[in-house]
Amino acid sequence: MLGLIFFLPVSFTIVALFAWPIFEKAGIAGWKTLIPFYNLYLWLQIINKPLWWYIFLIIPFINVFMVMLMIVELVKCFGKHALWEQGLGVLVPFVYLPYLGLSADEKYIPADKRKKIKKTWVREWVDAIIFAVIAATIIRTFLIEAYTIPTSSMEKSLLRGDFLFVSKIAYGPKVPNTPLSFPFVHHTMPLSKDRKSFVEWIKLDYYRFAGLEKIKNNDVVVFNYPEGDTVSTAFQSNVSYYRLVKEFGRENVWRNKRRFGNIHYRPVDKRENYIKRCIGIPGDTLQIINQDVYINGELLPFPPNGQFKYEVYAPKGINQKYRDELDISAEDYDIWKSDPNHELPMTSEAAEALKKLPTVASVEKSVDPPGEWTEYLFPFDPAYPWNVDNYGPIYIPEKGKTINLTTENLPLYRRLIDVYEDHQLEVKGEKIYIDGEQADSYTFEMDYYWMMGDNRHNSADSRFWGYVPEDHVVGKASFVWLSLDPDKPLFNGKIRWNKLFRVIH
């Protein structure tokens, strides 16, 4: 909580205000702690630090760490050199700083007259570790974070085993909803399947700082899984909790712990991280016609390395040499080979090349025909008989826009109103009630996005769970620095040398 309040001038004033009596012990009028920015200049003088430190105090996110250091230096002026004493100052400055200033027993020692304390090697290591953890946490929370591609949903644009950096500042970093959590762990403690890595003693509302750009069509985006608010610890986010409830019943899912594990709720920032391509932005109307995506009536180009599934008939199989040349993954091939009805995902270029092999009898793209309803696709209603290849049209909600709301189109917006924007929604007959009042229209409070994987037939994306709210957006996938092939041994093709250090498009 401490670090989060240093971004606004008024917050700087509040933090310095705790040091009012310390300023007076140092010979500076206490009322000067009320002057934003100037109070920090005086603070630097009290702890005898150079003026160039001030540069880092006006850099967002870095200033969090700098003020923590300044608090440590301030408590040293009272002879507080123990780690627990300095930690107390950082964690509860609103208590500890006034105590030091007001207590007659605590004597102020000017920074230039303090005795230098030689640290033990243990203390040196502890300080270094704490410094590294705090610095790394600030960097990965607000600036940039490393991710790994675990699934094939973005192939062949991004591959299983790709290690990439995601820019938090591209779209603007978010303030964590749950700031109290175990360092470098997302939602579950190491060596555990269901022990939470966070506590919700402090819950913060959604706030995003200004970014360098806005999300555009075809950007590759990392976001929190929208249906990941509730999870079965046995299945995690591999299978949606809501799909489990539809298939097995809520009572069975909650009571049968042997099969489903515990049922956990997760706040937005602790939901599973997904990576997809943003196909639709706020205000767009999206429609998929025979696998082609149209945005506002215009054809959206398909990613050059994207994949669809093909029905392949090759009784003698496909030679390893050709599979490597066509970049057909061992996992996909093994499943296809063991099940003749299974379809093989590949790029259109690979499919054309495969047709020319003498051992391949036929290669046909799989396409679900229009009107053939897939019941586990959003919005899960037979009034919208859509499938993965023929979907929509569907409007992507834009903040501030108002729509007419009816029982017919309510399935498209029910979760948005009820869950994402936290309103009480009821339907009585043909009438809709929001927060107890009858409603025939609704004004969106957030922007929403439509995400799809480049591996179109092997991607759990917006077609399966709908819109991605703006508060779920984590950052922009920017750069792949390492690529390891999970199907290859360590010293035989494990590193994909031609896939290293590539910018994500």
Summary of the structure (lengths in Angstrom):
residues: 505
radius of gyration: 27.8
end to end distance: 36.4
largest distance: 92.7
contacts: 1472
relative contact order: 0.11
helix: 33%
strand: 21%
